[in-house]
Amino acid sequence: MNGDGAMKSIAIVGAGIMGNGIAQVAAEGDYEVFLYDINAEGLARGVSRIEKTLARNVEKKKIDQSQSDDIRGRITPTGNISDLKDVDLVIEAIIEQIEPKKSLLVELDAICKPSTIFASNTSGLSITEMASAVKRSDKVIGMHFFNPVPVMQLVEIIRGEQTSDETFEAAHQVAGRFNKTAISVKEAPLFAVNRILTPMINEAIFVLSEGIASAEDIDKGMMLGASHPIGPLALTDLIGLDTMLFVAETLYNETNDSKYRPAPLLKKYVRAGRLGRKSGQGFFTYD
Ligand SMILES: NC(=O)c1ccc[n+]([C@@H]2O[C@H](COP(=O)([O-])OP(=O)(O)OC[C@H]3O[C@@H](n4cnc5c(N)ncnc54)[C@H](O)[C@@H]3O)[C@@H](O)[C@H]2O)c1
């Protein structure tokens, strides 16, 4: 089945920054959830992050202990991809590179029942190209969540060239059950929100590397002067500098426009392993 509210089970592939948050909101939306990662440590970290978030929500009295237990009970962590064969929807949240995403979809195409919809949480890669890798190209769609997923209200829904109306409708219904607000965006490099956000972040990194202001003052400036809830450099630390660089490179490579060239300082930090919060250091340092 697909295309209506009868969907029961969802698999999330990739238990990283985004995947664990998507698994949590899916379980909160009453779906049976499989959380799959190829890396056992990554999977364990993702599950532990969900448990911590749920415990915090109990402490803050947003939910009670039995609701927390029910949500956690609906999530099955797995390192075995064949466990995903009967799910109604897969949402992939693996590395932001087209080839690994296409290989994963080809693998899933062979495993999953014919009606399973494949959604990608890509920050801006081509849904059409991903869909072209599989037989069920009408059942591939972009569902782009925002970080941190349990907090951020938005999902961008992106149709590829081959996406059917039924798949598009199903993605909107799922977003609703996740308690999110969806906007529909045409396929284009980085879609809508990241197309606007990424050049701003990239420019903030140029401002830092040109010595125009310190990292602290750049963030303070954008928070107090432009009413941003978080500064662009702290936001990059939250996103992950490696992911930010992949995203900036997509915009540059797809448009061939030099105004979008990624800041060299971003590349240098990624090469040095300064990936942001997830590695303990990015533009700022974390415990
Ligand atoms: N970080 C953000 O703020 C953000 C926001 C919106 C969208 N996204 C997108 O979400 C996706 C994931 O980003 P992230 O920040 O969560 O990455 P991450 O590096 O935190 O996590 C990726 C996870 O995927 C796993 N993985 C890699 N290849 C796999 C495979 N073939 N099968 C199963 N698991 C695999 C890794 O082990 C890792 O645990 C990317 O496409 C990214 O662009 C990220």
PDBQT file of the ligand as one rigid body, heavy atoms in Angstrom, charges set to zero:
ROOT
HETATM    1  N1  LIG A 301      22.976  17.902   9.778  1.00  0.00    +0.000 N 
HETATM    2  C1  LIG A 301      21.951  18.688   9.441  1.00  0.00    +0.000 C 
HETATM    3  O1  LIG A 301      21.714  19.739  10.037  1.00  0.00    +0.000 OA
HETATM    4  C2  LIG A 301      21.038  18.280   8.302  1.00  0.00    +0.000 A 
HETATM    5  C3  LIG A 301      19.821  18.984   8.116  1.00  0.00    +0.000 A 
HETATM    6  C4  LIG A 301      18.938  18.567   7.105  1.00  0.00    +0.000 A 
HETATM    7  C5  LIG A 301      19.287  17.496   6.284  1.00  0.00    +0.000 A 
HETATM    8  N2  LIG A 301      20.477  16.847   6.482  1.00  0.00    +0.000 N 
HETATM    9  C6  LIG A 301      20.799  15.716   5.604  1.00  0.00    +0.000 C 
HETATM   10  O2  LIG A 301      20.552  14.505   6.307  1.00  0.00    +0.000 OA
HETATM   11  C7  LIG A 301      21.470  13.488   5.856  1.00  0.00    +0.000 C 
HETATM   12  C8  LIG A 301      22.229  12.945   7.064  1.00  0.00    +0.000 C 
HETATM   13  O3  LIG A 301      22.926  14.000   7.687  1.00  0.00    +0.000 OA
HETATM   14  P1  LIG A 301      23.414  13.882   9.211  1.00  0.00    +0.000 P 
HETATM   15  O4  LIG A 301      23.889  15.237   9.597  1.00  0.00    +0.000 OA
HETATM   16  O5  LIG A 301      22.389  13.187  10.018  1.00  0.00    +0.000 OA
HETATM   17  O6  LIG A 301      24.698  12.921   9.018  1.00  0.00    +0.000 OA
HETATM   18  P2  LIG A 301      25.536  12.123  10.132  1.00  0.00    +0.000 P 
HETATM   19  O7  LIG A 301      26.933  12.077   9.598  1.00  0.00    +0.000 OA
HETATM   20  O8  LIG A 301      25.291  12.674  11.490  1.00  0.00    +0.000 OA
HETATM   21  O9  LIG A 301      24.875  10.651  10.105  1.00  0.00    +0.000 OA
HETATM   22  C9  LIG A 301      24.885   9.816   8.981  1.00  0.00    +0.000 C 
HETATM   23  C10 LIG A 301      24.684   8.371   9.464  1.00  0.00    +0.000 C 
HETATM   24  O10 LIG A 301      24.456   7.534   8.313  1.00  0.00    +0.000 OA
HETATM   25  C11 LIG A 301      25.131   6.302   8.510  1.00  0.00    +0.000 C 
HETATM   26  N3  LIG A 301      25.356   5.711   7.193  1.00  0.00    +0.000 N 
HETATM   27  C12 LIG A 301      26.218   6.117   6.230  1.00  0.00    +0.000 A 
HETATM   28  N4  LIG A 301      26.077   5.330   5.133  1.00  0.00    +0.000 NA
HETATM   29  C13 LIG A 301      25.096   4.437   5.412  1.00  0.00    +0.000 A 
HETATM   30  C14 LIG A 301      24.480   3.376   4.673  1.00  0.00    +0.000 A 
HETATM   31  N5  LIG A 301      24.846   3.097   3.432  1.00  0.00    +0.000 N 
HETATM   32  N6  LIG A 301      23.506   2.659   5.270  1.00  0.00    +0.000 NA
HETATM   33  C15 LIG A 301      23.124   2.937   6.542  1.00  0.00    +0.000 A 
HETATM   34  N7  LIG A 301      23.660   3.935   7.289  1.00  0.00    +0.000 NA
HETATM   35  C16 LIG A 301      24.628   4.669   6.727  1.00  0.00    +0.000 A 
HETATM   36  C17 LIG A 301      26.408   6.690   9.250  1.00  0.00    +0.000 C 
HETATM   37  O11 LIG A 301      26.955   5.573   9.929  1.00  0.00    +0.000 OA
HETATM   38  C18 LIG A 301      25.885   7.798  10.200  1.00  0.00    +0.000 C 
HETATM   39  O12 LIG A 301      25.470   7.246  11.446  1.00  0.00    +0.000 OA
HETATM   40  C19 LIG A 301      22.343  14.154   4.782  1.00  0.00    +0.000 C 
HETATM   41  O13 LIG A 301      21.778  13.922   3.521  1.00  0.00    +0.000 OA
HETATM   42  C20 LIG A 301      22.241  15.635   5.163  1.00  0.00    +0.000 C 
HETATM   43  O14 LIG A 301      22.496  16.505   4.087  1.00  0.00    +0.000 OA
HETATM   44  C21 LIG A 301      21.344  17.196   7.476  1.00  0.00    +0.000 A 
ENDROOT
TORSDOF 0
